[in-house]
Amino acid sequence: MTQPTVSIIIPIYNEQENISELYHRLQAVIKQLDGETELILVDDGSRDNSLNLIREIYNRDYRVNYISLARNFGHQIAVTAGLNHVRGQIVVVMDADLQDPPELILPMVDKWRQGYQVVYAQRLSRKKESMLKRFTAYAFYRILRRLADVSIPPDTGDFCLMDREVVDILNAMPERNRYIRGLRAWVGFRQTAIPFERDPRFAGKVKYSFAKSWALAINGIISFSRVPLKLATYLGMLSAAAALLMILLVLYWRLFDPASPLIGYTLITIALFFLGSVQLFCIGILGEYIGRIYEEVKGRPIYTVKEMRGAMNRERVNS
């Protein structure tokens, strides 16, 4: 069995409108790559015809491997499943909606030949996305960079090239709440960016809703920063200082200005609401961290596989 040089991982969730065009453009890119190439298509519990289209491509192209997860585990886990099964010296991760242009793989490989072990695509612009989406994405990446313990490049997604050595380290990490672009930065090694204009989706609906994007953002911050815990401490100190100040003011008014309208139920109500909101906010922060500890200690596998075909599990050899 010939060992591939380049492995391309593509997580897929309800992308039946894009698979044929994606495969067509990838074929043109693969012809320009040196050595053997393998495609690893990870079906993340799709509910449309995506899996059947993947099977059709697999049956006519020996370079194609696919993994079908037993349910939808999420984008980051689907990428992890692909990383667990790659065999190439060079590993490329990209999305199936063609917002990540397959043609960018060629300059990424050139950067790898120059000695870089991680080459990530950095967005210069987001075409046909709403002002709110662009603003929130811009703000999130800069907030994350200031809060995180490692320097995570702004305006970068999971579209990247990684050397086999980097992938082996990522696979050895036992984390279950995975934020791939953060782990990629944490690993280190020589890294560089390739700027590009991000195209709109080729077809189909956007899979990352605001709720999913928000959850991914929270996961990124919690996974790579302890600042929220420090913030809870500072808020506790602030509320304690405010409570002490209120006590002194109430004593002053009671002793020297008993007719003050600030003495009574209004002041008590304000104090209760303030202290209650601070407590709930801090409990929420602690809950996020404790929830991740709970997920880690359970020790469940991070995904289950319903179906897997290809050379990666030695079910066939190149023809």
Backbone as numpy.savetxt, mean C-alpha at the origin, in Angstrom:
# Nx Ny Nz CAx CAy CAz Cx Cy Cz
14.19 -26.78 -16.54 13.34 -25.59 -16.54 14.23 -24.35 -16.54
14.01 -23.46 -17.50 14.81 -22.26 -17.61 14.42 -21.25 -16.53
15.41 -20.74 -15.84 15.14 -19.76 -14.80 14.88 -18.40 -15.44
13.77 -17.75 -15.15 13.49 -16.46 -15.78 14.41 -15.36 -15.24
14.68 -14.38 -16.10 15.45 -13.22 -15.68 14.55 -12.16 -15.07
13.38 -11.94 -15.69 12.45 -10.91 -15.25 11.12 -11.55 -14.86
10.62 -11.21 -13.69 9.29 -11.64 -13.24 8.42 -10.39 -13.10
7.22 -10.44 -13.66 6.30 -9.31 -13.60 5.06 -9.74 -12.84
4.82 -9.09 -11.69 3.67 -9.41 -10.83 2.56 -8.40 -11.09
1.35 -8.91 -11.34 0.21 -8.02 -11.60 -0.97 -8.49 -10.77
-1.32 -7.78 -9.68 -2.53 -8.11 -8.93 -3.76 -7.68 -9.73
-4.80 -8.52 -9.74 -5.98 -8.26 -10.56 -7.23 -8.45 -9.72
-8.10 -7.45 -9.74 -9.39 -7.55 -9.07 -10.46 -6.90 -9.94
-11.30 -7.72 -10.55 -12.37 -7.23 -11.42 -11.84 -6.31 -12.53
-10.91 -6.82 -13.30 -10.29 -6.02 -14.37 -10.52 -6.67 -15.74
-11.68 -7.25 -15.98 -11.91 -7.96 -17.22 -11.80 -7.05 -18.45
-12.09 -5.75 -18.29 -12.01 -4.84 -19.43 -10.58 -4.49 -19.81
-9.64 -4.73 -18.91 -8.26 -4.29 -19.14 -7.28 -5.41 -19.45
-7.64 -6.64 -19.16 -6.67 -7.74 -19.22 -6.11 -7.94 -20.62
-6.96 -7.94 -21.64 -6.50 -8.18 -23.01 -5.53 -7.09 -23.47
-5.87 -5.83 -23.23 -4.99 -4.73 -23.64 -3.69 -4.76 -22.83
-3.79 -5.07 -21.55 -2.60 -5.18 -20.71 -1.65 -6.24 -21.25
-2.19 -7.41 -21.56 -1.37 -8.50 -22.08 -0.75 -8.13 -23.43
-1.51 -7.46 -24.28 -1.00 -7.04 -25.59 0.19 -6.09 -25.43
0.08 -5.12 -24.56 1.18 -4.16 -24.37 2.37 -4.81 -23.67
2.11 -5.75 -22.78 3.21 -6.46 -22.12 4.00 -7.32 -23.11
3.30 -7.92 -24.06 3.99 -8.73 -25.06 5.01 -7.90 -25.83
4.63 -6.68 -26.20 5.54 -5.80 -26.93 6.76 -5.44 -26.09
6.57 -5.28 -24.79 7.69 -4.95 -23.90 8.59 -6.16 -23.70
7.99 -7.33 -23.50 8.77 -8.54 -23.23 9.70 -8.87 -24.39
9.27 -8.59 -25.62 10.11 -8.86 -26.80 11.41 -8.08 -26.76
11.42 -6.97 -26.05 12.61 -6.12 -25.98 13.50 -6.42 -24.77
13.05 -7.33 -23.92 13.83 -7.69 -22.73 14.77 -8.85 -23.04
15.93 -8.82 -22.42 16.88 -9.92 -22.57 16.52 -11.04 -21.61
16.75 -12.28 -22.03 16.52 -13.42 -21.16 15.06 -13.82 -21.10
14.79 -14.78 -20.22 13.43 -15.30 -20.06 12.61 -14.37 -19.16
11.32 -14.29 -19.44 10.40 -13.47 -18.66 9.21 -14.32 -18.22
8.75 -14.10 -17.01 7.53 -14.76 -16.54 6.54 -13.71 -16.06
5.27 -13.96 -16.32 4.19 -13.13 -15.82 3.49 -13.88 -14.69
3.30 -13.22 -13.58 2.54 -13.80 -12.47 1.30 -12.95 -12.26
0.16 -13.46 -12.68 -1.11 -12.77 -12.55 -1.79 -13.28 -11.29
-2.07 -12.36 -10.37 -2.66 -12.74 -9.09 -4.11 -12.27 -9.07
-5.03 -13.22 -9.18 -6.45 -12.90 -9.13 -6.87 -12.78 -7.66
-7.25 -11.58 -7.27 -7.56 -11.30 -5.86 -9.06 -11.47 -5.60
-9.56 -12.68 -5.89 -10.98 -12.96 -5.63 -11.93 -12.19 -6.53
-11.59 -12.03 -7.80 -12.44 -11.27 -8.72 -13.82 -11.91 -8.84
-14.83 -11.05 -9.04 -16.20 -11.52 -9.18 -16.70 -11.42 -10.62
-15.87 -10.91 -11.51 -16.26 -10.82 -12.91 -15.58 -11.94 -13.69
-15.31 -11.72 -14.95 -14.74 -12.76 -15.81 -13.21 -12.75 -15.83
-12.60 -12.04 -14.91 -11.13 -11.88 -14.93 -10.39 -13.21 -14.87
-10.81 -14.11 -13.99 -10.10 -15.38 -13.83 -10.17 -16.22 -15.10
-11.31 -16.24 -15.76 -11.42 -17.00 -17.01 -10.51 -16.44 -18.09
-10.40 -15.12 -18.16 -9.50 -14.50 -19.13 -8.05 -14.83 -18.80
-7.72 -14.86 -17.52 -6.37 -15.23 -17.11 -6.06 -16.66 -17.51
-7.03 -17.55 -17.31 -6.82 -18.95 -17.71 -6.58 -19.07 -19.21
-7.32 -18.30 -20.01 -7.14 -18.34 -21.46 -5.73 -17.91 -21.86
-5.23 -16.86 -21.24 -3.87 -16.40 -21.53 -2.85 -17.45 -21.10
-3.08 -18.04 -19.94 -2.19 -19.08 -19.44 -2.10 -20.26 -20.42
-3.23 -20.65 -20.99 -3.26 -21.82 -21.88 -2.52 -21.60 -23.20
-2.32 -20.35 -23.59 -1.64 -20.11 -24.86 -0.26 -19.48 -24.71
0.17 -19.20 -23.49 1.49 -18.58 -23.30 2.19 -19.24 -22.12
3.28 -19.95 -22.41 3.99 -20.70 -21.37 4.64 -19.79 -20.34
4.80 -18.52 -20.66 5.44 -17.58 -19.73 4.49 -17.13 -18.62
3.22 -17.42 -18.77 2.22 -16.93 -17.83 2.00 -17.92 -16.69
2.01 -17.43 -15.48 1.63 -18.17 -14.28 0.49 -17.41 -13.62
-0.35 -18.09 -12.91 -1.39 -17.34 -12.20 -1.69 -17.98 -10.85
-2.10 -17.10 -9.94 -2.52 -17.50 -8.60 -3.92 -16.93 -8.39
-4.85 -17.76 -8.00 -6.20 -17.29 -7.69 -6.41 -17.41 -6.19
-6.57 -16.29 -5.51 -6.79 -16.30 -4.07 -8.23 -16.70 -3.77
-8.44 -17.32 -2.62 -9.74 -17.88 -2.29 -10.80 -16.81 -2.04
-10.39 -15.60 -1.77 -11.31 -14.47 -1.63 -10.51 -13.20 -1.86
-11.19 -12.07 -1.77 -10.51 -10.79 -1.92 -9.78 -10.44 -0.62
-8.45 -10.48 -0.68 -7.63 -10.17 0.49 -7.08 -8.74 0.45
-7.23 -8.05 -0.66 -6.72 -6.69 -0.77 -5.45 -6.62 -1.61
-5.21 -5.44 -2.14 -4.11 -5.22 -3.10 -2.75 -5.60 -2.54
-2.46 -5.14 -1.32 -1.13 -5.38 -0.74 -0.87 -6.87 -0.51
-1.89 -7.61 -0.14 -1.73 -9.04 0.08 -1.58 -9.76 -1.26
-2.31 -9.31 -2.28 -2.17 -9.91 -3.60 -0.75 -9.72 -4.13
-0.18 -8.54 -3.93 1.21 -8.32 -4.33 2.14 -9.24 -3.54
1.87 -9.40 -2.25 2.69 -10.28 -1.41 2.64 -11.72 -1.92
1.45 -12.19 -2.32 1.32 -13.54 -2.86 2.19 -13.71 -4.09
2.21 -12.69 -4.95 3.08 -12.76 -6.12 4.55 -12.77 -5.76
4.95 -11.94 -4.79 6.35 -11.89 -4.37 6.79 -13.24 -3.79
5.88 -13.93 -3.14 6.21 -15.23 -2.54 6.51 -16.30 -3.58
6.12 -16.09 -4.84 6.25 -17.13 -5.86 7.11 -16.73 -7.06
7.73 -15.57 -7.03 8.56 -15.15 -8.17 9.84 -15.98 -8.22
10.38 -16.12 -9.43 11.62 -16.87 -9.61 12.70 -16.04 -10.29
12.38 -14.85 -10.77 13.31 -14.06 -11.55 14.34 -13.32 -10.72
15.40 -12.91 -11.38 16.43 -12.07 -10.75 15.94 -10.64 -10.62
15.08 -10.22 -11.54 14.49 -8.89 -11.53 12.99 -9.06 -11.34
12.40 -8.32 -10.41 10.96 -8.45 -10.12 10.30 -7.08 -10.31
9.27 -7.05 -11.15 8.52 -5.83 -11.41 7.11 -6.01 -10.84
6.63 -5.00 -10.12 5.25 -4.99 -9.59 4.50 -3.86 -10.27
3.34 -4.15 -10.84 2.54 -3.12 -11.50 1.06 -3.46 -11.40
0.21 -2.45 -11.60 -1.23 -2.66 -11.55 -1.77 -3.06 -12.92
-3.01 -3.53 -12.93 -3.62 -4.05 -14.16 -4.45 -3.02 -14.90
-4.63 -1.82 -14.34 -5.52 -0.85 -14.95 -4.85 0.02 -16.01
-3.56 -0.25 -16.27 -2.76 0.47 -17.27 -2.49 1.92 -16.89
-2.73 2.27 -15.63 -2.23 3.55 -15.15 -0.72 3.46 -14.94
-0.24 2.25 -14.71 1.20 1.98 -14.70 1.57 1.52 -16.10
2.22 2.36 -16.91 2.51 1.98 -18.29 3.55 0.86 -18.37
3.24 -0.27 -19.01 4.21 -1.37 -19.12 5.51 -0.94 -19.80
5.45 0.05 -20.67 6.64 0.50 -21.40 7.71 1.06 -20.47
7.32 1.44 -19.25 8.29 1.99 -18.29 9.19 0.90 -17.73
8.84 -0.35 -17.95 9.68 -1.45 -17.45 11.06 -1.40 -18.09
11.15 -1.01 -19.36 12.43 -0.99 -20.06 13.43 -0.02 -19.42
13.08 1.25 -19.18 14.03 2.12 -18.47 14.31 1.67 -17.04
13.34 0.99 -16.41 13.60 0.46 -15.06 14.71 -0.59 -15.11
14.65 -1.47 -16.10 15.69 -2.50 -16.25 17.04 -1.85 -16.53
17.05 -0.78 -17.31 18.31 -0.06 -17.58 18.91 0.48 -16.28
18.05 1.02 -15.40 18.54 1.51 -14.11 19.09 0.36 -13.27
18.46 -0.79 -13.34 18.95 -1.96 -12.60 20.35 -2.34 -13.10
20.55 -2.28 -14.39 21.86 -2.60 -14.95 22.92 -1.59 -14.50
22.50 -0.40 -14.13 23.43 0.61 -13.64 23.78 0.40 -12.17
23.17 -0.60 -11.54 23.52 -0.94 -10.16 22.47 -0.62 -9.13
21.31 -0.12 -9.54 20.24 0.17 -8.59 19.45 -1.10 -8.31
19.13 -1.31 -7.04 18.41 -2.54 -6.65 16.92 -2.31 -6.43
16.52 -1.05 -6.33 15.10 -0.69 -6.30 14.91 0.51 -7.21
14.00 0.37 -8.17 13.68 1.47 -9.08 12.17 1.66 -9.00
11.73 2.80 -8.50 10.30 3.04 -8.33 9.84 4.15 -9.28
8.60 4.03 -9.74 8.01 5.04 -10.61 7.41 6.15 -9.76
7.77 7.39 -10.07 7.30 8.54 -9.30 6.39 9.41 -10.17
5.18 9.62 -9.71 4.18 10.32 -10.51 4.45 11.82 -10.55
4.46 12.37 -11.77 4.55 13.82 -11.93 3.17 14.46 -11.92
2.18 13.73 -12.42 0.81 14.23 -12.45 -0.15 13.05 -12.48
-1.41 13.34 -12.17 -2.48 12.34 -12.19 -3.56 12.82 -13.15
-3.60 12.24 -14.33 -4.53 12.68 -15.36 -5.95 12.24 -15.03
-6.89 13.16 -15.28 -8.32 12.89 -15.15 -8.71 12.41 -13.76
-8.02 12.90 -12.74 -8.43 12.61 -11.37 -8.96 13.89 -10.74
-9.88 13.76 -9.82 -10.53 14.92 -9.23 -9.53 15.75 -8.42
-9.89 17.02 -8.23 -9.06 17.91 -7.43 -8.89 17.38 -6.01
-9.98 16.82 -5.44 -9.92 16.27 -4.09 -8.94 15.11 -4.03
-8.99 14.21 -5.02 -8.09 13.06 -5.04 -6.63 13.51 -5.14
-6.37 14.47 -6.01 -4.99 14.94 -6.16 -4.49 15.62 -4.89
-5.37 16.41 -4.27 -4.96 17.13 -3.06 -4.71 16.18 -1.90
-5.63 15.22 -1.69 -5.45 14.30 -0.57 -4.22 13.41 -0.76
-3.97 12.98 -2.00 -2.78 12.16 -2.26 -1.52 12.97 -2.02
-1.51 14.21 -2.51 -0.34 15.08 -2.31 -0.08 15.30 -0.82
-1.15 15.59 -0.07 -0.98 15.86 1.36 -0.54 14.61 2.11
-1.15 13.46 1.78 -0.83 12.23 2.51 0.65 11.88 2.41
1.19 11.87 1.18 2.58 11.45 1.00 3.54 12.37 1.75
3.23 13.65 1.84 4.13 14.56 2.55 3.97 14.45 4.06
2.75 14.20 4.51 2.56 13.95 5.94 3.26 12.66 6.35
3.09 11.61 5.53 3.72 10.33 5.84 5.24 10.46 5.88
5.80 11.22 4.96 7.26 11.37 4.91 7.78 12.07 6.17
7.00 13.02 6.71 7.42 13.71 7.92 7.24 12.85 9.16
6.24 11.97 9.15 5.95 11.17 10.34 6.72 9.87 10.39
7.02 9.28 9.24 7.58 7.93 9.19 9.00 7.88 9.72
9.36 6.72 10.25 10.71 6.52 10.76 11.73 6.36 9.62
11.26 6.01 8.43 12.12 5.90 7.25 11.64 6.90 6.21
12.50 7.23 5.27 12.15 8.19 4.23 11.43 7.47 3.10
10.11 7.64 3.03 9.30 7.03 1.98 9.11 8.07 0.88
9.58 7.80 -0.33 9.49 8.80 -1.41 8.05 9.21 -1.67
7.80 10.52 -1.87 6.44 10.97 -2.14 6.00 10.63 -3.56
4.68 10.57 -3.74 4.07 10.37 -5.06 4.52 9.07 -5.72
4.72 8.04 -4.93 5.09 6.74 -5.47 4.08 5.70 -5.01
3.75 4.77 -5.90 2.87 3.67 -5.54 3.66 2.38 -5.46
3.02 1.29 -5.83 3.69 -0.01 -5.79 4.37 -0.36 -7.11
4.24 0.49 -8.13 4.86 0.24 -9.43 6.37 0.42 -9.28
7.09 -0.67 -9.37 8.53 -0.61 -9.14 9.23 -1.84 -9.70
10.53 -1.77 -9.72 11.41 -2.91 -10.01 12.26 -3.16 -8.79
12.42 -4.43 -8.43 13.25 -4.79 -7.28 14.18 -5.93 -7.65
15.37 -5.85 -7.11 16.33 -6.94 -7.29 15.91 -8.14 -6.43
16.35 -9.31 -6.86 16.00 -10.53 -6.14 16.39 -10.47 -4.67
17.51 -9.85 -4.37 17.97 -9.75 -2.98 16.97 -8.98 -2.13
16.41 -7.92 -2.68 15.41 -7.13 -1.97 14.13 -7.95 -1.76
13.70 -8.66 -2.79 12.49 -9.47 -2.70 12.63 -10.56 -1.64
13.80 -11.18 -1.58 14.02 -12.22 -0.58 13.88 -11.67 0.84
14.35 -10.44 1.05 14.22 -9.82 2.37 12.77 -9.51 2.68
12.04 -8.99 1.70 10.61 -8.70 1.89 9.85 -9.98 2.23
10.18 -11.07 1.53 9.50 -12.34 1.79 9.81 -12.90 3.17
10.96 -12.53 3.71 11.35 -13.02 5.04 10.67 -12.25 6.16
10.07 -11.11 5.84 9.40 -10.30 6.86 8.08 -10.96 7.25
7.82 -11.13 8.54 6.60 -11.84 8.97 5.37 -10.95 9.09
5.47 -9.66 8.76 4.35 -8.75 8.97 3.12 -9.15 8.17
1.95 -8.95 8.75 0.69 -9.24 8.07 0.02 -7.99 7.54
0.09 -6.90 8.28 -0.42 -5.62 7.78 0.68 -4.97 6.95
0.69 -5.28 5.67 1.82 -4.91 4.82 1.53 -3.63 4.03
2.51 -2.76 4.04 2.49 -1.53 3.25 3.74 -1.60 2.38
3.59 -2.15 1.18 4.73 -2.55 0.36 5.68 -1.41 0.09
5.17 -0.25 -0.30 6.06 0.87 -0.64 6.85 1.34 0.57
6.27 1.18 1.78 7.01 1.52 2.99 8.08 0.48 3.30
7.73 -0.80 3.20 8.70 -1.87 3.42 9.85 -1.78 2.41
9.51 -1.43 1.20 10.52 -1.28 0.14 11.53 -0.20 0.51
11.05 0.90 1.08 11.96 1.96 1.52 12.76 1.54 2.74
12.11 0.80 3.66 12.77 0.38 4.89 13.95 -0.54 4.61
13.82 -1.40 3.61 14.87 -2.37 3.29 16.20 -1.68 2.98
16.13 -0.56 2.27 17.37 0.15 1.94 17.90 -0.22 0.56
19.21 -0.39 0.44 19.91 -0.65 -0.81 19.86 0.60 -1.71
20.46 0.50 -2.86 20.49 1.64 -3.80 19.13 1.77 -4.48
18.53 2.94 -4.32 17.20 3.17 -4.87 17.19 4.45 -5.69
16.37 4.44 -6.73 16.24 5.63 -7.57 14.83 5.69 -8.13
14.46 6.87 -8.64 13.12 7.09 -9.16 13.15 7.29 -10.67
12.06 6.92 -11.31 11.83 7.25 -12.72 10.52 8.04 -12.77
10.58 9.33 -13.10 9.34 10.11 -13.15 8.50 9.74 -14.36
7.17 9.82 -14.20 6.29 9.52 -15.32 4.95 10.22 -15.13
4.24 10.40 -16.25 2.90 10.96 -16.22 1.91 9.81 -16.07
1.16 9.82 -15.01 0.24 8.71 -14.76 -1.01 8.84 -15.62
-1.26 7.84 -16.44 -2.43 7.84 -17.32 -3.70 7.52 -16.53
-4.85 7.90 -17.05 -6.11 7.46 -16.44 -6.33 5.98 -16.69
-7.27 5.39 -15.99 -7.60 3.98 -16.21 -7.96 3.75 -17.67
-7.51 2.60 -18.21 -7.85 2.27 -19.59 -9.35 1.99 -19.72
-9.91 1.27 -18.76 -11.34 0.95 -18.77 -11.74 0.49 -17.37
-13.04 0.42 -17.14 -13.52 -0.09 -15.87 -13.59 0.98 -14.79
-14.06 0.57 -13.62 -14.24 1.48 -12.50 -13.02 1.46 -11.58
-12.81 2.57 -10.90 -11.73 2.67 -9.93 -12.01 1.71 -8.78
-11.00 0.91 -8.43 -11.18 -0.08 -7.36 -10.85 0.47 -5.98
-10.01 1.50 -5.94 -9.65 2.08 -4.64 -10.64 3.20 -4.33
-11.67 2.89 -3.55 -12.61 3.89 -3.10 -11.93 4.79 -2.06
-12.65 5.85 -1.68 -12.09 6.74 -0.66 -11.84 5.99 0.64
-12.76 5.08 1.00 -12.61 4.32 2.25 -11.37 3.43 2.20
-11.14 2.77 1.06 -9.97 1.91 0.92 -8.69 2.74 0.93
-8.71 3.89 0.26 -7.53 4.76 0.25 -7.24 5.27 1.65
-8.29 5.62 2.38 -8.13 6.09 3.76 -7.53 4.99 4.64
-8.04 3.76 4.48 -7.52 2.64 5.27 -6.05 2.38 4.95
-5.69 2.47 3.66 -4.29 2.27 3.27 -3.41 3.37 3.86
-3.92 4.60 3.87 -3.16 5.72 4.43 -2.92 5.51 5.92
-3.98 5.13 6.65 -3.83 4.88 8.09 -2.84 3.75 8.33
-2.93 2.69 7.52 -2.02 1.56 7.66 -0.58 1.99 7.45
-0.35 2.86 6.45 1.01 3.34 6.19 1.57 4.13 7.36
0.74 4.99 7.94 1.21 5.82 9.06 1.46 4.97 10.30
0.50 4.09 10.62 0.63 3.26 11.83 1.81 2.29 11.71
2.05 1.78 10.48 3.10 0.79 10.28 4.50 1.37 10.38
4.64 2.67 10.11 5.99 3.23 10.02 6.20 4.47 10.88
5.32 4.69 11.85 5.50 5.87 12.69 4.94 5.63 14.08
5.65 6.14 15.08 5.15 6.13 16.45 4.65 7.51 16.87
4.64 8.43 15.93 4.20 9.79 16.24 2.77 9.84 16.75
1.81 9.07 16.19 0.46 9.11 16.76 0.41 8.75 18.24
1.25 7.80 18.67 1.30 7.47 20.10 1.84 8.65 20.91
2.85 9.32 20.38 3.39 10.50 21.06 2.34 11.61 21.10
1.56 11.71 20.01 0.50 12.72 19.97 -0.52 12.46 21.07
-0.86 11.20 21.29 -1.80 10.86 22.36 -1.25 11.29 23.72
0.06 11.10 23.92 0.70 11.53 25.17 0.62 13.04 25.33
0.94 13.75 24.26 0.92 15.22 24.32 -0.50 15.75 24.55
-1.49 15.11 23.92 -2.88 15.53 24.14 -3.29 15.27 25.59
-2.84 14.16 26.15 -3.12 13.89 27.55 -2.53 14.95 28.46
-1.29 15.35 28.19 -0.64 16.41 28.98 -1.37 17.74 28.81
-1.80 18.01 27.54 -2.52 19.27 27.29 -3.85 19.30 28.03
-4.58 18.19 27.99 -5.87 18.15 28.68 -5.68 18.26 30.20
-4.61 17.67 30.72 -4.33 17.79 32.16 -4.03 19.24 32.53
-3.25 19.91 31.69 -2.94 21.32 31.95 -4.19 22.18 31.86
-5.05 21.87 30.85 -6.29 22.63 30.72 -7.20 22.40 31.92
-7.26 21.16 32.39 -8.09 20.85 33.56 -7.58 21.59 34.80
-6.26 21.63 34.99 -5.68 22.36 36.13 -6.00 23.84 36.04
-5.89 24.38 34.81 -6.21 25.80 34.62 -7.67 26.08 34.95
-8.56 25.19 34.53 -9.98 25.37 34.83 -10.24 25.34 36.33
-9.56 24.44 37.04 -9.72 24.36 38.49 -9.32 25.68 39.14
-8.18 26.23 38.73 -7.71 27.49 39.30 -8.66 28.64 38.98
-9.20 28.65 37.73 -10.14 29.71 37.36 -11.43 29.63 38.14
-11.95 28.41 38.29 -13.19 28.24 39.05 -13.00 28.67 40.51
-11.87 28.32 41.11 -11.59 28.74 42.48 -11.50 30.27 42.58
-10.86 30.86 41.57 -10.73 32.33 41.57 -12.09 32.99 41.48
-12.92 32.51 40.52 -14.25 33.11 40.36 -15.12 32.88 41.60
-15.01 31.70 42.19 -15.82 31.39 43.36 -15.46 32.29 44.54
-14.17 32.57 44.69 -13.71 33.36 45.82 -13.82 34.85 45.58
-13.53 35.31 44.36 -13.44 36.75 44.12 -14.52 37.30 43.18
-15.20 36.44 42.46 -16.24 36.92 41.53 -17.37 35.89 41.48
-18.05 35.69 42.56 -19.10 34.64 42.62 -20.26 34.87 41.67
-20.41 36.09 41.16 -21.52 36.38 40.24 -21.15 36.09 38.79
-19.95 35.60 38.54 -19.51 35.35 37.16 -20.42 34.33 36.46
-20.84 34.64 35.22 -21.71 33.70 34.49 -20.98 32.43 34.05
-19.66 32.40 34.16 -18.89 31.24 33.74 -18.91 30.12 34.77
-19.45 30.42 35.96 -19.55 29.39 36.99 -20.89 28.67 36.83
-20.86 27.37 36.71 -22.10 26.63 36.60 -22.02 25.52 35.57
-23.21 25.14 35.10 -23.31 23.97 34.23 -22.62 24.16 32.89
-22.59 25.37 32.37 -21.98 25.61 31.05 -20.51 25.24 31.06
-19.80 25.74 32.05 -18.37 25.46 32.14 -18.12 23.96 32.35
-18.93 23.35 33.20 -18.77 21.91 33.46 -19.01 21.10 32.20
-20.05 21.47 31.45 -20.37 20.76 30.22 -19.24 20.87 29.20
-18.71 22.08 29.04 -17.59 22.27 28.11 -16.39 21.43 28.51
-16.08 21.41 29.79 -14.94 20.63 30.28 -15.14 19.15 30.03
-16.36 18.67 30.27 -16.63 17.25 30.07 -16.49 16.87 28.59
-17.04 17.69 27.69 -16.93 17.40 26.27 -15.48 17.42 25.81
-14.71 18.38 26.32 -13.30 18.50 25.92 -12.51 17.27 26.38
-12.63 16.94 27.64 -11.88 15.80 28.16 -12.34 14.49 27.53
-13.66 14.35 27.31 -14.17 13.14 26.68 -13.66 12.96 25.27
-13.61 14.04 24.49 -13.13 13.94 23.11 -11.65 13.59 23.07
-10.87 14.17 23.98 -9.43 13.84 24.03 -9.24 12.37 24.39
-10.00 11.89 25.35 -9.88 10.48 25.76 -10.25 9.53 24.61
-11.36 9.81 23.93 -11.78 8.95 22.82 -10.77 8.98 21.69
-10.21 10.14 21.40 -9.21 10.25 20.35 -7.98 9.41 20.69
-7.52 9.52 21.92 -6.34 8.76 22.34 -6.62 7.26 22.36
-7.83 6.88 22.80 -8.20 5.46 22.79 -8.22 4.94 21.36
-8.70 5.77 20.41 -8.71 5.37 19.01 -7.31 5.11 18.48
-6.36 5.97 18.82 -4.98 5.77 18.40 -4.42 4.47 18.98
-4.63 4.27 20.28 -4.16 3.04 20.91 -4.82 1.82 20.28
-6.10 1.94 19.93 -6.81 0.83 19.31 -6.22 0.42 17.98
-5.76 1.39 17.19 -5.13 1.07 15.90 -3.88 0.23 16.11
-3.05 0.61 17.05 -1.82 -0.14 17.31 -2.11 -1.50 17.94
-3.03 -1.53 18.88 -3.37 -2.80 19.52 -4.00 -3.76 18.52
-4.83 -3.23 17.61 -5.43 -4.06 16.59 -4.40 -4.74 15.71
-3.32 -4.03 15.39 -2.26 -4.62 14.58 -1.48 -5.67 15.37
-1.28 -5.43 16.65 -0.65 -6.44 17.50 -1.51 -7.70 17.53
-2.81 -7.52 17.64 -3.75 -8.64 17.67 -3.67 -9.45 16.37
-3.60 -8.76 15.22 -3.50 -9.45 13.94 -2.20 -10.23 13.84
-1.12 -9.67 14.35 0.18 -10.33 14.25 0.25 -11.59 15.12
-0.28 -11.52 16.35 -0.12 -12.64 17.27 -1.05 -13.80 16.93
-2.11 -13.57 16.16 -2.99 -14.68 15.80 -2.26 -15.72 14.95
-1.33 -15.26 14.13 -0.51 -16.18 13.36 -1.20 -16.85 12.20
-2.34 -16.33 11.74 -2.99 -16.92 10.58 -2.19 -16.66 9.31
-2.32 -17.50 8.29 -1.70 -17.17 7.00 -2.34 -15.90 6.45
-1.58 -15.11 5.73 -2.11 -13.82 5.28 -2.99 -13.96 4.04
-2.97 -15.13 3.40 -3.89 -15.37 2.29 -4.04 -16.88 2.09
-5.11 -17.26 1.41 -5.32 -18.66 1.04 -5.48 -18.74 -0.47
-4.98 -19.81 -1.05 -4.96 -19.96 -2.51 -6.01 -20.98 -2.94
-6.84 -20.57 -3.89 -7.85 -21.46 -4.44 -7.31 -22.27 -5.62
-6.46 -21.62 -6.42 -5.97 -22.26 -7.64 -4.64 -21.63 -8.02
-3.70 -22.45 -8.46 -2.39 -21.94 -8.87 -1.86 -22.79 -10.01
-1.45 -22.14 -11.07 -0.94 -22.84 -12.24 0.31 -22.13 -12.75
1.24 -22.93 -13.26 2.43 -22.36 -13.89 3.71 -23.01 -13.47
4.78 -22.56 -14.07 6.09 -23.14 -13.79 6.52 -22.90 -12.36
5.97 -21.88 -11.72 6.39 -21.56 -10.35 6.05 -22.68 -9.38
5.02 -23.49 -9.68 4.74 -24.64 -8.82 5.01 -25.96 -9.52
5.85 -25.87 -10.56 6.41 -27.05 -11.26 5.33 -27.93 -11.88
4.25 -27.31 -12.32 3.21 -28.10 -12.95 3.44 -28.27 -14.45
4.34 -27.45 -14.99 4.68 -27.61 -16.40 6.05 -26.98 -16.63
6.63 -27.25 -17.76 7.92 -26.70 -18.11 7.76 -25.89 -19.38
8.77 -25.08 -19.65 8.71 -24.25 -20.85 8.67 -25.14 -22.10
7.92 -24.74 -23.07 7.83 -25.49 -24.33 8.40 -24.68 -25.47
